[in-house]
Amino acid sequence: MLVKVNMGCAGFRDPEERVTSHPAYVEAILECLLDVGARVAFGDDVARSAHYERIWERTGMADVARRTGARLVDFVQAGGREVRGFLRFPRTHLITNAVLDADVVVNAANCRSLSTVVMSGAIKNMFGAMLGARKLRIHNLFPDPSDFARVIVDVYRVTRPSVSFLDLTTMIEGQGVAEAIRPVGLILGGTDPVALDTIAAHAAGYESLTRWTSEHARAVGLGVDEMARIEVKGLEWRAFDKKRLRHPEHVARHSASVVDRMTRRLNNTMLRPRPVIDRSHCTQCGACARRCPVGAIKHGAGGFSIDRSACADCGCCVKVCDADAVHTEFVGTARAVRWLAGRWQDQRVMQRA
C-alpha cells in the first residue's frame, strides 16, 4: 500500500505551518494499515531539492518512518512514466511509479486555502504524484483557474486512490490576503473525494465560492458535490460548529486570444528550454543519472549526456547537480526560432530609429 502524503511544493516546511500533512495524522493512518497486515510505504514528490532527506526530517516524516517501520519513498528515485490521461492536452502526465505500481493507494491530504484553486483538498493532493517541474509547466500553461483545475482532476483520474483522508483539524485561511491558521476540528475520510472537499468547504465557510476542482471532478463522475446527497457519519453534521474562515485571494478567469494561447503552448512545449550538461563543469559524479526518473542520462565516451528524446523535462537533474553543470537552455528548433525572432525584433527597432 502507498500512502500519498503532502510535504509541500516549495521550501522546507515545519508541520506547524499547516502546509504539509501533519506527522501525527499520517502516523495514525499508517498504524491502522500496519495493524491489518499491510506492507506500507508513504511519500511525496520532493524533487524541488537535491537534499530531499532534509524535507523528510523537517516535515516530520522521517520520524514517522522510524516510529512505525513504514518505508518512506522518494517518488523520483522510484522512477516514473508517462500515463495517458483523458484530456486532449496535455495528453500524458509524468507519474511516479510509487503510485502506479502500488496495489492500493491511500490519499492523505490536508486542507488549506489556496488562491489558484480556492481550496486545496483531497482532489488537489494527488497532483503531487506528478514529478518535478512538470507541475510548474502546468501552472504556466493554464493560468485560468478552471483550466488548471481540469488538469488536476485528470491527474486524480489516472492515479485514482482507493480511499482519501482530509485533515481539517486546523486550516490556513486567506491565502494571498491575510494568512492565518484557524481551528476547524475535523478529519474526514471516504471513497468520494468530491464529497470530502464539499464537506470541507461547508465546514470552513467556502461553500459559496466556485471550486473548479469539485466542479470538474463531479462532471467526470468522481463524486457528489451536493450536500443533500452526502451522508456524514461519525458526528451530528447539523450540530457541527461550522466556521467562516477568510477566503483566499480571488483569481479571476483568464481570457486570452488564440494567438496568446498558442504562444503560451509553444513556449512551454516545442520552444521550451531543455536540460543540457556542460561537460567543462561536470565532475562525473553521476548524481544526475541516478536521479533521473526515466533513465534519460547515460555515461558515454565523452562523459554524461542527456537523451532528449527520452527526457521528461522533470528538472530533477538540474536540482541535484552541486557543480552547476546541468542547466536549461534553448536548443535545436527553439534556439533557431528565438534567434530569428530576436533578429526580427532588432530590425523593427532599427526601422523605428
MIGUSE-375787 format. One record per residue (C-alpha): chain; x, z, y. Coordinates in Angstrom, 3 decimals. Layout:
% residues N
A	X	Z	Y;
...
//
This chain:
% residues 353
A	0.000	0.000	0.000;
A	1.203	-0.829	3.513;
A	0.096	1.267	6.478;
A	0.401	-0.666	9.745;
A	1.127	1.864	12.491;
A	1.766	1.261	16.185;
A	5.245	2.005	17.537;
A	4.658	0.420	20.934;
A	5.538	-3.003	22.288;
A	8.318	-2.057	24.725;
A	10.984	0.572	25.098;
A	11.342	3.806	23.170;
A	8.155	5.881	23.299;
A	7.554	9.574	22.648;
A	4.362	10.396	20.705;
A	3.100	12.494	23.615;
A	2.882	9.375	25.770;
A	-0.012	8.245	23.501;
A	1.081	4.610	23.484;
A	2.053	4.825	19.816;
A	0.360	6.149	16.691;
A	0.857	9.918	16.627;
A	3.013	11.081	13.686;
A	0.584	13.866	12.714;
A	-2.228	11.311	12.426;
A	-0.053	8.900	10.417;
A	1.183	11.660	8.151;
A	-2.380	12.711	7.329;
A	-3.258	9.145	6.279;
A	-0.086	8.819	4.186;
A	-0.692	12.138	2.430;
A	-4.193	11.049	1.419;
A	-2.847	7.808	-0.047;
A	0.014	9.562	-1.843;
A	-2.411	12.115	-3.293;
A	-4.242	9.359	-5.191;
A	-1.014	7.982	-6.617;
A	-0.415	5.022	-4.313;
A	3.047	3.623	-3.619;
A	3.049	3.784	0.156;
A	5.124	2.071	2.826;
A	4.472	2.085	6.563;
A	5.879	0.442	9.661;
A	5.505	-1.868	12.651;
A	7.356	-4.721	14.338;
A	10.258	-3.195	16.265;
A	12.133	-6.450	16.889;
A	12.349	-5.702	20.621;
A	15.517	-3.700	19.944;
A	18.555	-4.119	17.730;
A	18.556	-0.332	17.322;
A	15.192	-0.083	15.627;
A	16.199	3.205	13.923;
A	16.106	4.798	17.390;
A	12.498	3.677	17.749;
A	11.704	5.230	14.355;
A	13.241	8.516	15.494;
A	11.717	8.510	18.992;
A	8.188	7.799	17.803;
A	8.431	10.499	15.112;
A	8.015	8.024	12.245;
A	11.430	8.794	10.729;
A	10.416	12.460	10.412;
A	7.133	11.414	8.770;
A	9.071	9.363	6.211;
A	11.379	12.297	5.438;
A	8.486	14.740	5.037;
A	6.214	12.520	2.940;
A	8.653	10.375	0.988;
A	6.761	7.242	2.053;
A	9.021	4.257	2.716;
A	9.498	3.296	6.356;
A	9.638	-0.509	6.555;
A	11.371	-2.715	9.118;
A	8.934	-5.618	9.477;
A	11.745	-8.007	10.457;
A	14.015	-7.091	7.560;
A	11.082	-7.679	5.205;
A	11.104	-11.309	6.348;
A	8.159	-13.354	7.498;
A	6.408	-16.638	7.014;
A	4.115	-18.952	8.897;
A	0.499	-18.380	7.927;
A	-2.249	-20.862	8.757;
A	-4.891	-19.333	10.955;
A	-8.390	-20.515	11.832;
A	-7.691	-21.956	15.293;
A	-6.703	-25.461	16.336;
A	-3.955	-23.910	18.454;
A	-1.897	-22.022	17.592;
A	-2.239	-23.328	14.054;
A	0.056	-20.745	12.455;
A	1.312	-17.203	13.057;
A	4.663	-15.745	12.012;
A	3.522	-12.724	9.984;
A	5.733	-10.140	8.306;
A	5.989	-10.267	4.528;
A	5.481	-6.493	4.537;
A	1.813	-7.130	5.337;
A	1.351	-10.386	3.436;
A	2.818	-9.091	0.182;
A	1.078	-5.694	0.137;
A	-1.715	-5.128	-2.375;
A	-3.663	-3.117	0.217;
A	-3.176	-2.953	3.999;
A	-4.323	0.100	5.950;
A	-4.633	-0.255	9.725;
A	-3.630	2.989	11.522;
A	-4.397	2.207	15.167;
A	-4.519	4.371	18.260;
A	-6.903	3.705	21.117;
A	-5.850	3.174	24.732;
A	-6.885	1.488	27.926;
A	-5.182	-1.919	28.215;
A	-5.924	-4.297	31.077;
A	-5.326	-7.552	29.177;
A	-7.997	-6.733	26.582;
A	-9.781	-3.763	28.287;
A	-9.203	-1.546	25.257;
A	-6.576	-1.663	22.526;
A	-8.142	-0.513	19.283;
A	-8.454	-1.373	15.614;
A	-8.510	-5.152	16.081;
A	-5.598	-5.285	18.524;
A	-3.304	-3.138	16.358;
A	-2.884	-5.863	13.729;
A	-1.410	-8.182	16.385;
A	1.801	-6.225	15.688;
A	2.048	-7.891	12.279;
A	3.336	-10.932	14.192;
A	7.112	-10.858	14.514;
A	9.271	-10.648	17.591;
A	8.994	-12.783	20.703;
A	6.201	-14.861	19.201;
A	3.807	-12.254	20.646;
A	5.272	-12.768	24.122;
A	4.761	-16.518	23.807;
A	1.076	-15.923	23.024;
A	0.821	-13.874	26.230;
A	2.404	-16.742	28.181;
A	0.248	-19.414	26.553;
A	-3.053	-17.617	27.080;
A	-3.317	-15.870	30.462;
A	-7.113	-15.913	30.182;
A	-8.224	-12.616	28.540;
A	-10.858	-14.335	26.401;
A	-8.388	-16.908	25.051;
A	-5.786	-14.221	24.427;
A	-8.330	-12.096	22.539;
A	-9.290	-15.091	20.420;
A	-5.690	-15.285	19.124;
A	-5.612	-11.519	18.476;
A	-8.749	-11.879	16.372;
A	-7.206	-14.816	14.497;
A	-4.178	-12.683	13.587;
A	-6.533	-9.962	12.344;
A	-8.310	-12.522	10.162;
A	-5.098	-13.609	8.413;
A	-3.795	-10.042	7.945;
A	-7.234	-8.583	7.093;
A	-6.645	-4.861	6.361;
A	-8.889	-3.210	3.783;
A	-9.654	-0.200	5.971;
A	-8.940	0.792	9.569;
A	-8.482	4.113	11.335;
A	-8.630	4.667	15.075;
A	-7.211	7.716	16.850;
A	-9.127	8.848	19.946;
A	-8.123	12.497	19.918;
A	-6.668	11.709	23.336;
A	-6.545	8.349	25.105;
A	-4.790	6.672	28.032;
A	-7.282	5.783	30.756;
A	-6.983	3.463	33.768;
A	-4.085	1.280	32.622;
A	-2.710	-0.502	35.681;
A	-4.824	1.607	38.081;
A	-4.145	5.329	37.710;
A	-2.991	6.091	34.196;
A	-3.666	9.494	32.699;
A	-4.135	10.929	29.218;
A	-7.597	12.383	28.617;
A	-9.187	14.079	25.592;
A	-11.900	12.210	23.695;
A	-11.934	14.145	20.434;
A	-12.481	11.551	17.720;
A	-10.690	9.993	14.781;
A	-12.654	7.091	13.335;
A	-12.338	5.295	10.027;
A	-14.135	2.450	8.296;
A	-14.018	-1.066	6.940;
A	-15.616	-2.662	10.025;
A	-13.047	-2.919	12.864;
A	-15.632	-4.252	15.313;
A	-17.844	-1.218	14.740;
A	-14.861	1.125	15.187;
A	-13.913	-0.454	18.516;
A	-17.556	-0.435	19.614;
A	-17.959	3.282	18.882;
A	-14.658	3.945	20.670;
A	-15.862	2.023	23.738;
A	-19.062	4.088	23.897;
A	-17.176	7.343	23.342;
A	-14.750	6.563	26.199;
A	-17.239	5.046	28.655;
A	-16.111	1.431	28.254;
A	-19.322	0.110	26.763;
A	-20.311	-1.764	29.947;
A	-17.073	-3.784	30.003;
A	-16.653	-7.139	28.308;
A	-14.354	-6.531	25.350;
A	-13.347	-10.002	24.251;
A	-11.712	-8.847	21.015;
A	-15.028	-7.412	19.849;
A	-16.954	-10.433	21.113;
A	-14.820	-12.950	19.221;
A	-14.473	-10.757	16.126;
A	-18.225	-10.384	15.872;
A	-18.677	-14.141	16.362;
A	-16.458	-14.927	13.345;
A	-18.135	-12.350	11.131;
A	-15.629	-9.490	11.183;
A	-18.235	-6.871	12.000;
A	-21.029	-5.479	14.139;
A	-20.842	-4.599	17.836;
A	-24.381	-3.290	18.361;
A	-24.695	0.495	18.301;
A	-28.252	0.261	16.950;
A	-26.845	-1.353	13.794;
A	-23.931	1.059	13.311;
A	-24.266	4.225	11.271;
A	-21.911	7.006	12.339;
A	-21.271	9.570	9.625;
A	-19.485	12.903	9.817;
A	-20.844	14.025	13.182;
A	-24.055	14.036	15.184;
A	-23.409	10.981	17.360;
A	-26.259	11.643	19.774;
A	-24.901	15.115	20.489;
A	-21.294	13.971	20.876;
A	-19.899	14.587	24.376;
A	-19.185	11.028	25.471;
A	-16.543	10.626	28.160;
A	-16.455	8.464	31.288;
A	-12.793	7.513	31.433;
A	-11.333	5.450	34.235;
A	-11.474	1.739	33.478;
A	-8.285	-0.350	33.292;
A	-7.224	-2.833	35.934;
A	-9.569	-5.805	35.858;
A	-8.049	-9.098	34.696;
A	-10.225	-11.990	35.845;
A	-10.942	-15.044	33.733;
A	-8.200	-17.592	34.260;
A	-9.200	-21.112	35.232;
A	-6.650	-23.912	35.266;
A	-6.662	-27.672	35.480;
A	-5.990	-29.846	32.446;
A	-2.543	-30.639	33.859;
A	-1.715	-26.933	34.284;
A	-2.868	-26.134	30.750;
A	-0.844	-28.975	29.262;
A	2.228	-27.994	31.289;
A	1.965	-24.389	30.100;
A	1.602	-25.514	26.498;
A	4.569	-27.895	26.685;
A	6.787	-25.299	28.392;
A	6.036	-22.796	25.633;
A	6.277	-25.210	22.698;
A	8.175	-28.524	22.769;
A	10.056	-27.793	26.012;
A	10.783	-24.104	25.419;
A	14.338	-22.727	25.352;
A	15.773	-22.280	21.849;
A	18.272	-19.759	20.475;
A	21.852	-21.002	20.169;
A	25.104	-19.360	19.056;
A	28.098	-19.520	21.377;
A	30.945	-19.593	18.865;
A	33.502	-18.733	21.539;
A	31.887	-15.298	21.821;
A	30.828	-14.902	18.179;
A	32.646	-12.099	16.305;
A	31.480	-13.385	12.884;
A	29.792	-10.043	12.159;
A	26.775	-11.761	10.590;
A	24.205	-9.434	12.180;
A	22.132	-12.384	13.407;
A	21.963	-13.938	9.935;
A	20.981	-10.639	8.317;
A	18.305	-10.031	10.960;
A	16.714	-13.499	10.847;
A	13.361	-13.063	9.068;
A	13.143	-16.722	7.984;
A	16.750	-17.293	6.904;
A	17.443	-19.925	9.550;
A	21.005	-18.745	10.340;
A	23.768	-19.765	7.953;
A	27.548	-19.444	7.847;
A	29.478	-22.679	7.510;
A	32.967	-24.068	8.048;
A	32.719	-23.701	11.820;
A	31.034	-20.279	11.799;
A	27.397	-19.276	12.106;
A	24.785	-21.813	13.202;
A	21.014	-21.931	13.563;
A	18.897	-24.469	11.718;
A	16.401	-25.186	14.492;
A	14.022	-26.943	12.091;
A	13.642	-23.635	10.238;
A	13.899	-21.331	13.275;
A	10.668	-19.461	14.037;
A	11.696	-18.507	17.595;
A	11.104	-14.814	16.991;
A	14.098	-13.840	19.147;
A	15.421	-11.299	16.629;
A	18.889	-12.871	16.604;
A	19.160	-12.585	20.392;
A	18.261	-8.888	20.325;
A	20.659	-7.949	17.535;
A	23.827	-9.621	18.880;
A	26.005	-6.988	20.591;
A	28.568	-9.638	21.589;
A	26.007	-11.672	23.590;
A	26.963	-14.698	21.505;
A	23.325	-15.565	20.826;
A	21.229	-16.640	23.772;
A	18.465	-19.101	24.589;
A	18.922	-22.398	26.384;
A	17.215	-25.761	26.686;
A	18.393	-28.207	24.064;
A	17.601	-31.754	22.963;
A	14.399	-33.199	24.409;
A	13.740	-30.107	26.504;
A	17.128	-30.382	28.217;
A	16.665	-34.120	28.870;
A	13.169	-33.701	30.293;
A	14.230	-30.867	32.578;
A	17.280	-32.818	33.757;
A	15.063	-35.804	34.620;
A	12.556	-33.516	36.351;
A	15.381	-31.983	38.389;
A	16.665	-35.429	39.398;
A	13.169	-36.486	40.418;
A	12.751	-33.310	42.479;
A	16.145	-33.844	44.172;
A	15.186	-37.402	45.105;
A	11.922	-36.208	46.625;
A	13.805	-33.648	48.699;
A	16.266	-36.307	49.897;
A	13.391	-38.637	50.854;
A	11.735	-35.882	52.893;
A	15.025	-35.121	54.614;
//
